[in-house]
Amino acid sequence: NWYQPVATWYGMSKTPFSYAAPEVNPGERVLEVALSNFELGPGRVLYVLVSTKLVDPVTGQLIRKARKMVYPETADANTLFAGDASAFKQTFAAAGRDALRSNLRSMGLLPK
């Protein structure tokens, strides 16, 4: 069950990860992002759930979190996965961007 570890991570008030220089400098924050779910559903719908957490890398404490499910309508599966599946890749990337943008806005990291 791959979903449970991601759900557990999202529910934590402290990050399980360690951050240090040179990747993270004093005063910076870390944005953790998880792709919690993605699937093609009935009716040509793509479901994508993006979860984000802003953490203090020194203490590991959660500062803010948000998650967003988007479900854009797509082409049929044969069209999505034809050739190099570029139609699926583009649809998936756009859905992920939309969900992440929404999360960043709700966390106050992007203007509304």
N, C-alpha and C positions, 0 to 999 in steps of 0.2 A: 504494500500500500504506500505509494509515493506521496499521496496527498497528506497523510497524517503528519509526517515530519515538517512539512511546510506550514500546516495549520498550527502545530506546536510552536514553531519558530515565530509565527505571527502573534501568537498569544503571549510570548515572553516579554517581560518588562526590562530585561537586560539581554544584550546580544551574547550569543555563545561564541562569537568570533573575537579574535585579538587583532588590534590595529596598532601599527607603530611606524615611525620614520624609517625610510624616506617616503613611504606611500602616503602617510598622513602626518601633517605638520601641526604644531601646537595651535590651538584655537580653531582648527577645522572640525567639521562634522562629517559623518559618513552616512550616505544614503544606501541602504540595503534594499534590493529589489528582487522579488521572486515572481516567477511565472507560476501561479498556483494552479491554474487549470486552463486547458485549451482543448476544444473538441468541435467537430462538425456535428451539428444536431440535425434533427428532422426539419424539413422545410428550407433547406439551403441556408442555415444560420451557423455562423462561427461563434462559439462562446470562448471568450478570453478573460481570465481573471488575473489582474496584476496587483500584487501586494507590495507596499513600500513602507520602510521604517527609517526614520532619521534618528541616529544614535550619536551619543558623545563617545568618541573613541577612547578617551582616557578612563572614564568610569564604566563604560559599556551601557549606561542608562538610556532607555528609550526617551526621546524627546517628543516625537509625533509619529503617528502612523496613519495610513489610509489604504483602502483597497477599492478597486473598481472592476466590475464586470461589464464588459461591452459585448454586444451580440449583433454585429453587422450581418446583413443579408449578403449572400455570396452567389457566385455562379454555381452551376451544378458540379458535382465532384469530377466528372470527366473533363470538364473545361479547366477546373482549378489545377488538376494534376497532369494536364497534357504537357508533353515535351519535358522541360526542366522544372515544371511546377511553378513557373514564375508568377502565375496568377494567384496561386495560394500564398507564395512568399510575400507578394505585395499586399494582399489582403490581410495576412497575419501581421505584417510589420505595421501597417496603418492602424489596425485594431490595438496593438500593443502601445503604439505612440499615443493614441487617443486616451487609453486607460491611464498611462503614466502621466500624461499632461493633466488629466483630471485629478489624479492623486497629488501631484505637485501643487496644483491650485488649492486644493482643500487643506493642504499642509502649510499653506502660506509661503511657498517657495517660488510660485509664479503668480503674477497678478491675475485677478479674476476677470 
